[in-house]
Amino acid sequence: MVAPPLVIDALTSIFTTAIGPAAFAGVAWGILGGALPGISPSITMALLLPFTYGMDPSIAIVLLASTYVGAEYGGSIPAILIRTPGTNAAAATVVDGYAMKEQGKAGEALGISLYSGCLGGMVGLVVLVLLTEPLATIALAFTPAAYFALGVLGLSVIASVSGDSLTKGLMAGLLGLMIATVGTDPVSGVNRFTFDSPELLSGIPPILVMVGLFAIGELLAQTGEPGCEKAASGTARIRFPGHAMRKRLARPQAIGSAMGTLEGIMPGAGGTISAFLAYNEARRWSSHKEEFGHGSPEGVAAPETANNTVACTALVPLLSLGIPGSNSSAILLGGFLIHGLIPGPTLFVNHPDVVNGLYAGLLAANMALLTLGFVVMMPCLWLVNRPKPYLMAFIYAFVVSGIYAIDASLFQVGVAIGFGLVGYAMRYFKVPFLRMVLGVVLGFMVESNYRRALVLASGDHMTFLQDRISAGLLGLAFVFVAGALVRQGVDALGRRRLARSAA
Amino acid sequence: MLALSAGYYWMAVAIPRSQLADAVGPQGLPRVYALLLGVLSLTMIVKSFRRRAQVPSVAATPPPVPGRESAGAGPRFPLWRVAGMLAIGILYILVAPWLGYLLSIAVLLLATTYYQGGAINRQVVLVSLSGGVLFWLLFVVLMRVRQPPGWWLPLS
């Protein structure tokens, strides 16, 4: 239990030391970096790292951790406004966030995103403070077989959110898995589908696929659509959810928090998977299932709560075990090491001031998120209401600049444009491209852990059932897929009966 | 899709074997993916033939872009317009190493604005140039992110 004096100390240190200003500065920088496609949270943090050398260790760590919090939220702004996920984790927000924007509810979507993000951040912080030690033992119990099963559970989402055409959804998912096989083989080191191009050796980064399919694909679709010469008009204001909406969002937010906690504590899982799982589960348990994919507020709340929860819970394995579970926590680990601090059990004994300072800083960061998130949305909403030719030109420039920033590669800009064409074709043939994104994101995790598990078990597939966590997750995935198939069958039967009775 | 799955399978089989490979090997899952995609493609083909047999007139109509079915008459050559947008992006890739980031991004802004229905006038040129400077300040100066350097001005 956290002793009340600790909470009071945290609040006091926010207002009396440099922790508060550092948290505000970190969140502001993080929102800016997260909102730029191609600038990942880890890059945003890495850019700050050199400036932290001369700082007090507590302030430096708070600055970096707050940047992570800001960046995870910042990714949702372009996802909602211009259909471009600023970060990988914001990809699930695009679906309903952008649909709401298209319905003239951009302000409402941004309000829900900010409200859910802050809530997720606070839940993540409570989990971090109270449960770091017990949750770390769960993380350690995850074997490659369990990670494989986790990936399969993520892929089971494809079956349950494929809407009318399961076949098309599965095809899109398979295409994503195929894209994930490009590059150096995770076990043997053999090059696959690289066409002797050194640019493809490290594979195709998921962000290229996402930005191509969502942002460039949308630009192309709008170019070819009727009335593209007309200027956009109208205004929008940020709207926080009212009492009734807050009540409706409670369930998806609870689901998002649970997913964010589960995924955050496991090294390697991350915000993207938690966001997709939260989206799927929110849809499953919603009483407004039909709204998902067409501008559901719950479809924005669940993934945003999840990825902002992860921003705090991802620090659990780092603080308790010294294991960086993601690129962003690896940068934070770098921040610790620069100042001679070694994360792990000894950190709590040797440097409790740094740990308590970090908790206080994260509390301040979530408070700052609410304030700064509100401030930056006004200019963002103004920007997206500019005349359409300007808007499209600036989005195009924004996207190519962001993509180049990933690896300073014009080849990758070309790849993203190529995926833009794929996105346009998928829209044309009504193939759901979100499933492809899911395949790309989970493909590497599924394949590498499947094969590692088999290597450890000398090729015995029973290992996936003998491992209790793996068996449980695979069983859950089976139930989800079977449930989706049964539901589709019942729906099809109902439609047939309806058609017969109409005839 | 069937052709894609066949081509992908053929390439998967051609992946060189390694002495470090495990029982599944680097070809294992790609081959499974290709076979599954092939089966699903055949399923789609059979389904579409069945549907065509039931409703011939519907099958002959090309599918519209989702969500835009009732938006009225579109541009005369939508695919050409899409190709034009792609061409602007490819042009950026080609000229950026020569012109550098600031000028290339300004050209991209100008070309896209004009292509999307804006006129070429003083205001559009000014907005494009200002946009180029804004992007340069944001990415290169503030974020310290590398952008194409170009040969005429070291502004990367």
Boltz contact constraints between the chains, C-beta under 6 A:
constraints:
  - contact:
      token1: [A, 167]
      token2: [B, 40]
      max_distance: 6.0
  - contact:
      token1: [A, 167]
      token2: [B, 43]
      max_distance: 6.0
  - contact:
      token1: [A, 167]
      token2: [B, 44]
      max_distance: 6.0
  - contact:
      token1: [A, 170]
      token2: [B, 40]
      max_distance: 6.0
  - contact:
      token1: [A, 171]
      token2: [B, 40]
      max_distance: 6.0
  - contact:
      token1: [A, 174]
      token2: [B, 33]
      max_distance: 6.0
  - contact:
      token1: [A, 174]
      token2: [B, 36]
      max_distance: 6.0
  - contact:
      token1: [A, 174]
      token2: [B, 37]
      max_distance: 6.0
  - contact:
      token1: [A, 177]
      token2: [B, 33]
      max_distance: 6.0
  - contact:
      token1: [A, 178]
      token2: [B, 33]
      max_distance: 6.0
  - contact:
      token1: [A, 181]
      token2: [B, 30]
      max_distance: 6.0
  - contact:
      token1: [A, 185]
      token2: [B, 26]
      max_distance: 6.0
  - contact:
      token1: [A, 187]
      token2: [B, 22]
      max_distance: 6.0
  - contact:
      token1: [A, 188]
      token2: [B, 18]
      max_distance: 6.0
  - contact:
      token1: [A, 188]
      token2: [B, 20]
      max_distance: 6.0
  - contact:
      token1: [A, 188]
      token2: [B, 21]
      max_distance: 6.0
  - contact:
      token1: [A, 188]
      token2: [B, 26]
      max_distance: 6.0
  - contact:
      token1: [A, 190]
      token2: [B, 16]
      max_distance: 6.0
  - contact:
      token1: [A, 190]
      token2: [B, 18]
      max_distance: 6.0
  - contact:
      token1: [A, 190]
      token2: [B, 26]
      max_distance: 6.0
  - contact:
      token1: [A, 192]
      token2: [B, 15]
      max_distance: 6.0
  - contact:
      token1: [A, 192]
      token2: [B, 26]
      max_distance: 6.0
  - contact:
      token1: [A, 220]
      token2: [B, 82]
      max_distance: 6.0
  - contact:
      token1: [A, 220]
      token2: [B, 85]
      max_distance: 6.0
  - contact:
      token1: [A, 221]
      token2: [B, 65]
      max_distance: 6.0
  - contact:
      token1: [A, 223]
      token2: [B, 81]
      max_distance: 6.0
  - contact:
      token1: [A, 223]
      token2: [B, 82]
      max_distance: 6.0
  - contact:
      token1: [A, 223]
      token2: [B, 85]
      max_distance: 6.0
  - contact:
      token1: [A, 224]
      token2: [B, 78]
      max_distance: 6.0
  - contact:
      token1: [A, 224]
      token2: [B, 81]
      max_distance: 6.0
  - contact:
      token1: [A, 224]
      token2: [B, 82]
      max_distance: 6.0
  - contact:
      token1: [A, 225]
      token2: [B, 68]
      max_distance: 6.0
  - contact:
      token1: [A, 226]
      token2: [B, 71]
      max_distance: 6.0
  - contact:
      token1: [A, 226]
      token2: [B, 72]
      max_distance: 6.0
  - contact:
      token1: [A, 226]
      token2: [B, 73]
      max_distance: 6.0
  - contact:
      token1: [A, 226]
      token2: [B, 74]
      max_distance: 6.0
  - contact:
      token1: [A, 229]
      token2: [B, 117]
      max_distance: 6.0
  - contact:
      token1: [A, 389]
      token2: [B, 113]
      max_distance: 6.0
  - contact:
      token1: [A, 389]
      token2: [B, 116]
      max_distance: 6.0
  - contact:
      token1: [A, 389]
      token2: [B, 117]
      max_distance: 6.0
  - contact:
      token1: [A, 389]
      token2: [B, 118]
      max_distance: 6.0
  - contact:
      token1: [A, 390]
      token2: [B, 113]
      max_distance: 6.0
  - contact:
      token1: [A, 392]
      token2: [B, 116]
      max_distance: 6.0
  - contact:
      token1: [A, 393]
      token2: [B, 109]
      max_distance: 6.0
  - contact:
      token1: [A, 393]
      token2: [B, 112]
      max_distance: 6.0
  - contact:
      token1: [A, 393]
      token2: [B, 113]
      max_distance: 6.0
  - contact:
      token1: [A, 396]
      token2: [B, 112]
      max_distance: 6.0
  - contact:
      token1: [A, 397]
      token2: [B, 105]
      max_distance: 6.0
  - contact:
      token1: [A, 397]
      token2: [B, 108]
      max_distance: 6.0
  - contact:
      token1: [A, 397]
      token2: [B, 109]
      max_distance: 6.0
  - contact:
      token1: [A, 397]
      token2: [B, 135]
      max_distance: 6.0
  - contact:
      token1: [A, 400]
      token2: [B, 92]
      max_distance: 6.0
  - contact:
      token1: [A, 401]
      token2: [B, 135]
      max_distance: 6.0
  - contact:
      token1: [A, 401]
      token2: [B, 139]
      max_distance: 6.0
  - contact:
      token1: [A, 405]
      token2: [B, 145]
      max_distance: 6.0
  - contact:
      token1: [A, 408]
      token2: [B, 146]
      max_distance: 6.0
  - contact:
      token1: [A, 410]
      token2: [B, 93]
      max_distance: 6.0
  - contact:
      token1: [A, 413]
      token2: [B, 93]
      max_distance: 6.0
  - contact:
      token1: [A, 414]
      token2: [B, 93]
      max_distance: 6.0
  - contact:
      token1: [A, 417]
      token2: [B, 89]
      max_distance: 6.0
  - contact:
      token1: [A, 427]
      token2: [B, 65]
      max_distance: 6.0
  - contact:
      token1: [A, 427]
      token2: [B, 66]
      max_distance: 6.0
  - contact:
      token1: [A, 428]
      token2: [B, 65]
      max_distance: 6.0
  - contact:
      token1: [A, 430]
      token2: [B, 63]
      max_distance: 6.0
  - contact:
      token1: [A, 430]
      token2: [B, 66]
      max_distance: 6.0
  - contact:
      token1: [A, 447]
      token2: [B, 29]
      max_distance: 6.0
  - contact:
      token1: [A, 451]
      token2: [B, 22]
      max_distance: 6.0
  - contact:
      token1: [A, 451]
      token2: [B, 24]
      max_distance: 6.0
  - contact:
      token1: [A, 455]
      token2: [B, 22]
      max_distance: 6.0
  - contact:
      token1: [A, 459]
      token2: [B, 23]
      max_distance: 6.0
